[in-house]
Amino acid sequence: MICRVESAAVTRRALLDAAAALLDLGGPEAVTLREVGARAGVSRGAPYRHFADKDSLLTAVAAEGWERIGDRVHALRTDPGLSASERLRGALRALIGVGRDQPHLYRMMFGAPTGDPAATVRAAGRFQDEFLGVVAGLVGERDARHHGALLFTSAHGIAGMEFSGHLATDTWRTTADELVDTLVRTVAEAA
């Protein structure tokens, strides 16, 4: 028998999954608490028992996006079979991949959190710590923040250029992956 706490956790999970699916399909405008509840198969009032409003729900979805990418970077950072350059390349590609595969989520992750900013800040901070660990593996602790900021902002720019259509190979004659390779090589040579 499922207790009340477990039932609430299952409902919350279903609501978050439904909101993330709607976000992927049509952006923040497609996410309404009514539609999220309907997709999750719960009562009309259930979303309001878990989230104060749409902004709170979307902030939770964005925080989960940061958690997932933090998990991916942690796995890369702790993989003994990868070189420091391969770990960094994978971390940068993971970040750009969210922009490529889930552009609406990516924008939410980088937007100003309006629901529960602390949850997003915590999740993004965990990603940052993992990412800095990967960068430190290549350039050392002393230079990790400087190079980490350069790499992170570059990856963010690459993702933005790619999903906006401004990183067209016929214009720049390069791809996001080639730019990542160049970034990693440049930083490795500077270390």
Beta strands, then each sheet from edge to edge (+ up, - down):
end
